[in-house]
């Protein structure tokens, strides 16, 4: 049977990988949202698409920019996961 420490280690690595891969897009969306909110507050324009469209464009550009980093991070996680398979003790 696999020990709890091994399972917790894999789950911790998986959660860290997800957060690391999602962070660039989330940060871009947050910065764009802040900028648009400041613009809306100063101009008193309350248009929903004014906040939505720039975020989508920014997140897609960030995804294109960080795609290599995301693929290498996920690839490293999968490699570590496959290497740890032989250390599991199944009884």
C-alpha positions in Angstrom: 0.0 0.0 0.0 1.2 3.5 -0.8 2.1 5.6 2.2 0.2 8.8 3.0 3.5 10.7 2.8 3.9 9.7 -0.9 0.3 10.7 -1.7 0.6 14.0 0.0 3.9 14.7 -1.8 2.3 14.0 -5.2 -0.8 16.1 -4.3 1.4 19.0 -3.1 3.5 18.8 -6.3 0.3 18.8 -8.4 -1.2 21.8 -6.6 2.0 23.7 -6.9 2.2 22.9 -10.7 -1.4 24.1 -11.2 -0.8 27.3 -9.3 2.5 27.9 -11.1 0.9 27.4 -14.5 -2.2 29.5 -13.8 -0.4 32.4 -12.1 0.7 34.3 -15.3 -2.8 34.5 -16.7 -4.4 35.3 -13.4 -1.9 38.1 -12.7 -2.5 39.6 -16.2 -6.3 39.5 -15.7 -5.9 41.1 -12.3 -3.7 43.9 -13.5 -6.0 44.6 -16.5 -9.0 44.5 -14.3 -7.4 47.0 -11.9 -6.5 49.3 -14.8 -10.0 49.1 -16.3 -11.6 49.7 -12.9 -9.5 52.8 -12.3 -10.5 54.0 -15.8 -14.1 53.3 -15.2 -14.0 55.1 -11.9 -12.4 58.2 -13.3 -14.6 58.4 -16.4 -17.8 57.1 -14.7 -18.3 54.7 -17.7 -20.0 51.5 -16.4 -19.9 49.3 -19.5 -19.6 45.5 -18.9 -17.8 44.8 -22.1 -15.2 47.4 -21.3 -14.0 45.2 -18.4 -14.5 41.9 -20.1 -12.9 42.2 -23.6 -9.5 43.5 -22.5 -9.2 40.7 -19.9 -9.9 38.1 -22.5 -7.4 39.5 -24.9 -4.8 39.9 -22.2 -5.3 36.4 -20.9 -5.0 34.9 -24.4 -1.8 36.9 -25.1 -0.4 35.8 -21.8 -1.3 32.2 -22.6 0.5 32.5 -25.9 3.5 34.2 -24.3 3.8 31.6 -21.4 2.8 28.5 -23.3 6.4 27.1 -23.4 6.8 27.7 -19.7 3.5 26.0 -19.0 4.3 23.0 -21.2 7.7 22.5 -19.6 6.3 22.8 -16.1 3.5 20.3 -16.8 6.1 18.0 -18.6 8.4 18.2 -15.6 5.5 17.2 -13.3 4.5 14.3 -15.5 8.1 13.1 -15.6 8.5 13.3 -11.8 5.2 11.4 -11.5 6.3 8.6 -13.8 9.6 8.4 -12.1 8.0 8.0 -8.7 5.7 5.1 -9.9 8.4 2.5 -9.2 8.8 3.7 -5.6 5.2 2.9 -4.7 4.8 -0.2 -2.6 1.6 -2.0 -3.5 0.6 -4.8 -1.1 
